[in-house]
Amino acid sequence: MPLSSLLIPEVLTVLTQIIHYFQTNHAQYWGYVGQHLVLSFSVLVIAILISLPLGYLGSKHPKVALICSSFSQVLRIIPSLGLLFLLIPLIGTGVVPAGIALVILAIPPILINTILGFNEVGTIYQEVGVALGMNERQLLWQVKVPLALPYLLNGIKLALIEIIASATLATYIGAGGLGTLIFTGLGLYDMADVIIGGASVAMLSLITMVGFDLLIRKVENHEPTRN
């Protein structure tokens, strides 16, 4: 019997199960999506509040930049799941340790891109700002931040994609979200749940990437060149 003849009934069965799930458990599904998004964006805000000031400081002081880069490299080599499990003996399980682990994972891309973005601001624009009588605060918000914004947004985009993907692992320590569907499906050998959870996480990541890419392109089209 051809392989396709064996696979088609299996595929149809899984599709039927997926349709049945949404018909009977749509409220539960959107609850998981809500938990995933709330956790992801809460973590992102905290990571931004930590990374942007550190990144700006690093762009002004090479020693700080070196420390930040080294710190980011160390964080990047720590596996997401390993970091989650390392926090269990210290903080326990639940949303808080998951959030802390995700913040740690989200810091490197924002931090590195912030340093890069501010370092890429042309000195000529800063000199013009000083010549116009701008103080340091005005120079930051009216010159440096607008010119560095594409880099900042790119760092935030990479961090959010990392958070959305890694938040599925946070289910292991009781943080909820779409990972619940994935790991419940794996435990029960229910491919419908695995596909629904995995496809939803992939779709959220894709929407994030496309949305930020469009925003970055729009920002770049409205700023002067850095020469």
N, C-alpha and C positions, 0 to 999 in steps of 0.2 A: 504494500500500500504506500503511495507517495507520502512524503513527509508533510506536504501542504495539506493533505486530506486529514492528517492527524492534528495539525495545528489549528485549522479553522474552527473546529468545534470548541477547542480550548479558548480561543480568542473570543468567540461569540459568548461563551459562558462568562468570561471575565467582564466583557462589556455589559452583559445583562446584570451582573452583580454590581457594577459601578452605577448603572442607571437605578437599580433598586436602592442602593445606598443613598443616593441623592433624593430619591422619592420619600424615603422613610427617615433619613437622618440629616436633612439639610440644616436644621438648627444646630445640631452638634458640629457639623462641618464648619459652619461660619463662626461657631464658638472657638474652634481650634485656630481658624484663620485670625480671629481677633486677638487671641492670646499670643500668637506668633508675631503679629504686627506690633502690638503694644510692647512686648518684650524687646523686639528689634529696634523700634524707634526710641524707646527709653534708653537703651544701651547706646544708641548712636548719639543722642544728645549729650550724655555724660562723656563719651569719648571725645566729642567735639570740644566740650568745655575744658577738657584736660589738654588735648593735643594742639589746638590752635594757639593758645598763649605760649606753650612750650616751643612750638614750631617757630613762632615769631621771634621769641628770645634766641632760639638757635640760629636764626638767620642774621642776627646782629652780633652774635658771639661765637666764633669758630669752635671754641672748646665745648660750649654747650651743644653745638651741632654735632660734634664728634660723639659726645656722650649719648645724645638722643639717637644717633644713627646706630651706635653699638647696642643700645638698649633695644631698638626696634629689630635689629638682626637677631638678637637672642630670642625675642618674643616670636619671631617668625618661624623659628625651628622647633617650637614647642607644639606638638600635635594638639588639635582642639579637644579631642576626647581625653587625652592625657592630662591636660590642664584642668578639665572639669573634675576628673577623679582626684587630682592632687588637692583640690579645694575641699573635698568632702570631709576629711579628718579635721580640717581647720574650721570650717563654717557649717558643715552639715549639708543637707539636701534642700532643694526648693529653688524659688525664683532668685533669691539673693546671691547664692554662690554661682548660679548660672549667669546672672547679670554681670558679676565681677569677672568671671572668665571671659565672657563675650566682650566686655570693655577692654580687657587686656589684649584680646585678639584684634580689636578694631583700632587701637591706638597707632600701630606702625604705619599703615597707609596714609592716614591723615597727617601724622607727624612729619613723615618724610616729604610728602607733597607740599605741606605748608612751608617747610624750610626751602624746598626747591622753588616754590612759587615766589616767595619774597626775594630770594636771591636772583631771580630772573628779571626783576623790575629794573629797567634801564636807569642808570644814574642820571641821564639827561633829564628825565621826568622829575626826579627828586630835586635836582638843581633848579629846575624851573619853578617847582613848588616853593623852594626856599627863597628864590628871587622874588616871588610874588608875596612873600611875607608870611607863609604858612608856618605854624608851629609844628612840633612833632606829632601832636594828636591829629591836626588837620592833614598833615602829610600822610599819615597812616590811613585815615578813612577816605580821603579824597583822591589819593594817588596810588599808594601801595596796594591796598585791599582790592580796588577795582582791577588793577593790572594782574594781581596774583590770583584773582577769583577763579579762572579756569583750572588752575592747579589745585586750589582748595576744593573745588567741586569734584574734581577727579579723585582726590583722596577720599572724600566723603562717599563717593560712588563705590569705590573699591571696598571701603569699610562696611558699607551697608550690605553689599553682596556677600561679603564674608560673614557678617552677622546673620543674615537670613539663612545661609547654608548651614552655619554652625549651630544655629538655634535648634535645629532638628535633633542634634546630639544632646541638647540640654534636657530633653525628655528623660534621659537616663537618670537624672538627679531630681526629677519631679517638677520641671518648669513648665510642662504642658506644651501646647502648640501643635503644629502639624506633624512633628516627630512622633506624637502619640499614635497617629494613624499608621505611620511607617513601621514602628516597632511592634505595635499590636498586630499588624498584618503579618510581620515576619514570625512573631511568636505563634500565631494561629495558622500559619501557612495560607493566609488569605491575600492573594495577589491583588485583589481589587483595592483593598485598603492601602497596600504598598504603592500601587500606581497612583491612586488619588493623592496620597500625601506627597510622594516624590514629584509628581507632575505639578502640584500646587506650589511647592517650593521652587521648582525650576521656573514656573511662570512668574512668580514674584521677583525672582532674580532677574529674569529677562525684562520685565517691566521697569525695574529699577535701572538696569543698564541703558535701555533705550531712552527712558525719561531723562536721565542725567546727561547722556550723550547729546540729546537735543538741546538741553539747557546750556551745556558747555559750548556747543556750536553757536547758539544764539548770543551768549556772552562774548565769545571770541569775535563775532561779526560786528560787535558794537564797541570794540576797544581799539586804541591805536596800536601799531606795531611796536615791539620792544627793541628799538635800535638806539 
